[in-house]
Amino acid sequence: MSSPQSHPAVTSVVEALRERGVTGEVRWLDEAARTAVDAAAALGTTVGAIANSLVFTLDDEPVLIMTSGAHRVDTAWLGEQLGGRLKRADADVVRAATGQVIGGVAPVGHPTPIRTWVDTALADHDQLWAAAGHAHTVFPLTYDELLTITDGVATAVVPD
């Protein structure tokens, strides 16, 4: 398997992380981790500590919702909270908005900034893991780092 630096999407993520001061190293996994369950198993952590990068459209504008792997985004409820209609983006929209493919979308390294909301449930974990631009790559960071690097807004993604 090639190193993470040899994949263009991962290279963009690494550059974005360094520009934003994140020191955690990208880890190349032997097996693809396309789901939070896969990533948690590969890393020996809880599924709640996986920060999923999910692209939705909010009234047809691509947006990024960083959510804990422990639950699903309630699109009807969250869309109402955000003041619009939230729906899951298709693969073409995801690639156009992020330059990455579903299963490996990172919170950074996109061609242009994407409005981002970060699940408050992720704050319950000292260390988070997020995809790094490819389904075989992840990197560690804290909740505060995630908010900072994405310029994200902390929000619940499901009702209490």
N, C-alpha and C positions, 0 to 999 in steps of 0.2 A: 504494500500500500504506500502511496506517495505521501510526502509530508504535507501538513496543512498549508504551508506557504506556497505550494505549487498549484493550488486551486485559486482562480481569480476572485471568486466570492469570498473565500476565506482570507485571502490577502487584503481585500478591502476591509473586512472586519478587523483584522489584526491592526491595520493602520489606524482605523477609527478608534479602537480601544487605546492604543498608545497615545494618540492625540488627546484623548480624554483622561489620560492618567491612570487607566486601569492596568494593574501589574500582573493580574492572573494570566497564566499561560494557556493558550489553546491546546486542548488535548485531542489527539486523533484516536478514535475508538476503532477496535477491530471490526465490530459489527455496527451497522447503521442503527441509529437511535431516532426513529421517525416519530415516536410517541414518548410522552412523559414516562410511561411505565418502562419502556425500553431503556431510556436514559437513566432512570433511577436504578434499574437493575445493573446496568453496566458500571455505574459509579458507586454502587453500594450506599445509596442515600434514599431518603423518603421521596415519594412522588410529589409531595407538596413543596419540596425544595427545587423542583424543576420549574424554571421560568419559561413558559411557552410563549413564543412570539407568534401571535395569531393576527392575520390581516383580515379586516372586515371593511365594508364600506358603510360610511355614515352619510346618508343622503347622497350616495354615489361617489363620495370622496374616500379614497383609501385611507384607513387609519390602522394603527397598530395597538392591539390590546395585549399587554404582557400579563399573563394569568398563571396562577399556580396550577401545576399539573394535577392537583388534588380535586379540582372541580371544573365544571364547564361554565362558560360565559352564558348568562341568561340574556339573550339578545333583545328580547322584547323589553325586559326591565331596564337593562343598561341603555338601550336606545332611548327610552323615555327619560332616563337620568341625564343623558347627553343632549337631549332636545332634538332627536331625529330618528330616522329609521336605520337600524343597525342590522346588517346581514353579512354572512360569511362571504368573503371574496373568492372568486374562482382562481384556478391556477394561473391563468394569463394575467389577471389583475395583480396577484401576488408577485409574480416575476417582474412585471412592469414597475411596480411600486418599490420593490426591494432589491431587484437584481439577483434574487435567490429563489430557490424552489421550496415548495411546501415540504416540511420534514427537516429542513435545515435553516429556516429563516432565523437570522440573528436580530437582536434589538438595535444594532447599528450596522454601518457599512452599506447603506442604501444610496442610490444615485442622488436623491434629494431628501430633505428631512420629511418625516411622516409624523403627523400629530399622534401622540402616544398617551395611553392611560395605563397605569401600573396597578395591578391587583394588590390591595392592602393585605391580603392573606399571605403574601410573600414576605412581609415584614416579620412573620413568626419564625423565620429561619435565619440562623447566623450566616450561613453560606448558601448561595443559590448557584445553580448551574443553568446556562443558557446555550442554545445552539450558536455555532460560530460560522454560519454561512454554507454549511454542508451537513448532510445527515450523519456523517462520521465524526463531526467535530463539536466540542463543547468547551466552555470556559467558565471558571468560577468568578463570582462577584458577590457583593453584598447588596441588600435592598437599597441602601442609600446610593451606592454606585449605580445601580440600575436606574433609579430616578434621575440621577445626574447625567448619565451618558445619553439617555433618551430624551432629556428635557421633559420627562413624563409627569403626568398629574396622577397622584395617588387617589385611587377610587376602589370601592367595592365593585365586583363584577357580577355578584348575585345578591339578592335581597337577604337581609339578616334573618 
